[in-house]
Amino acid sequence: MNTYRGNNIVGVRENNISLIIRLLHRSKSKTCSRAELAEKTGLKQATITYIINDLLERQIVCETGSIEGKMKRRSIGITLCADKYFIISIHITDDEIISGCFDIDGKIYHKYCYNVKSSQNISEIIDMITNAVYDMNNSNPEKNIIAVGIAVSDLTLFGNVDIGKIVMQKTGIPVFTECDANCGLLAEYWHGDVGGCSDIMYVWGKDEIITSMIIGGKLYKNKNTKNGNLTHMCINIDGEKCTCGNNGCLCLYCSPKKIVDNYINLRKKSDILDIKPQDVFLMASQGDHFAVEAVRRSAVYLGAALASAVNIMRPQLLIIGGIYSNGSSAVLEPISEEFTKRLPADYLAKLKIRLSTCFPDDAILFGAAALVIENIIVHPTKYLKTK
Ligand SMILES: [Zn+2]
């Protein structure tokens, strides 16, 4: 299925709006004619005209004057109104709250970081999030902030407390929350090279190993819980005991801590105390053969687990994100080798695999902004008034 093929059935209008906005966002010149949009989406010209008229009324898109199209014909260009609506994006990590201000084309204007102390309770953290929204809003008085996107490692992290609802009540701005793996995938879907694929699996590897999916162009969501968590997937029934109570969990073989342990064991130096997983990945990218081997040993297990995951879900594209995206060939080669051993050749021939390339330090922040675009801009009738 091609991402940019639309559907003329009544009731999928919002899906068509999503296609059009994504096409305008991805267009090199950021401008398309109505005829180009019709050709690329497969939608009828009348459907494009109807949707564009509505988006013009809501000031999501604007006309840019005459552009040259096929056969050197001149036509009116359509582009996203980048200066009309803005989004505040928040990424909550263990030790920081990061906020960003974005336009609806996904361009970042400001970014602030706030340190979180381990002693702070949920109520204090929610106050910090709320203040981060106020700070961003107050420092951009000329910008029309329409919504907030919040990315958190685990939506159940705050127990039964709905942080989105509380922040929305306090600030009066619509808030959308999502787990970080899903936001990482949305960042790739909006900003990365997905080659027209609409069935995409993304792996977010940090302390846990989480997979998220876009299926048929839509983010797959499992309400109130974290889907696609491979952290405690058993890959060795006779393996050592995990803290979760099972044996041979994936995290025992390819967690960031395990990669550090691999490196220390290979160097035969138990006095290397301060090394962090990212240091091992950096050394691996610089060709340090101990670091390459430490990463490779873990990537073999990751590859075996991912072979099972992709064989079940059969995505067209697999993107390796999070900490593993720093591993270059030390990650990709063992995964590809495991896939060759474990996947049917006909499916493997069609499957594309790559490392995440989008905003290595801020993928989740950009993804939380894309989350708002997915929820607000493509549902304009619900959230955005006409002129
Ligand atoms: Zn476990």
Residues whose N, C-alpha, C, O or C-beta is under 5 A from the ligand:
A	BS01	ZN	T231 H232 C242 T243 C244 N246 C249
